[in-house]
């Protein structure tokens, strides 16, 4: 699953991750906008400091877990992060719930696997990040997060936690989509006249 070898320095892996995904030299952290969507259907959103604070850690999670920046990969990393909790990184909670909802539709089994894996690991939303770690190999970050050997079999309340997370993701998506649906219905009605 991983495209970043354990022995690769984290700083080098991050630079490669930025380049391979077209994020720019600084990962897009300094830009005024970030985009959610796909190709021609990308919506610009303000690149708030709170979002940048969260995405810096989110990017390291991609490197450590090997989840890609595709729709499916974002759903997987969103499930992995939600399962471990996003602490006080509120944009991570919101964006990950949207990704989770997408994952329910396009890759439910992979979403479940990532969620269970995330329940067995630690993440940087709780550990924080020390810039001195940039000189360490990727494998050191994976160990710090508990990724090697993380059990993928569901235990205890995993199913209940997954269902509650799914409910929250679907509710958030429905509440957000409702105003757009109303506008589209009104436009459709006006165009029929």
Secondary structure as UniProt FT lines:
FT   TURN            6..7
FT   HELIX           10..20
FT   TURN            21..22
FT   TURN            25..30
FT   STRAND          33..38
FT   TURN            39..40
FT   STRAND          41..46
FT   HELIX           49..65
FT   HELIX           71..84
FT   TURN            87..88
FT   HELIX           90..106
FT   HELIX           108..119
FT   HELIX           124..127
FT   HELIX           131..135
FT   HELIX           138..145
FT   TURN            148..149
FT   TURN            156..157
FT   HELIX           158..192
//
